């Protein structure tokens, strides 16, 4: 990694944080939500057309491989963890306070320091998915198309398409026809 890449790796999260804070000043309405998406797209984020972002959305840095598909709505205070690709499909509804935790830690130290080894795994949310408020989606999970994740659920394993999952950890409650 070159010196300029190291510097940018430190500066990019700072700039992204403040860009999102400035965009939060746009207000609460539908127009402000769509405008946030347009501004972020102009700054290099991978967002589809008509993406709506409510205030308080946290994205660690612009260079994160975060992709949000067309027509998706991201409610207030959704957090996208850095470190792994996160792909949100088209026409999804993401409730408030949802956490996408794309990295996980091993239970032991790396032997060099007291810090645990961090592993990054992708998160994929396919098209037309509804994720209820306060849910947590953990690293390595794929949520199938047309699935529903209940509020407060912790998704630790893949969710089949056309199913409703809920609980801690989330389990299939029923299939959606």
Secondary structure, 3 states (H helix, E strand, C coil): CCHHHHHHHHHHHHHHHHHHHHHHHHCCCHHHHHHHHHHHHHCCCEECCCCEECCCCEECCCCCCEEECCCCEECCCCEECCCCCEEECCCCEECCCCEEECEEEEEEECCCCCCEEEEECCEEECCCCEECCCCEEECCCEECCCCEECCCCEECCCECCCEEEECECCEEEEECC
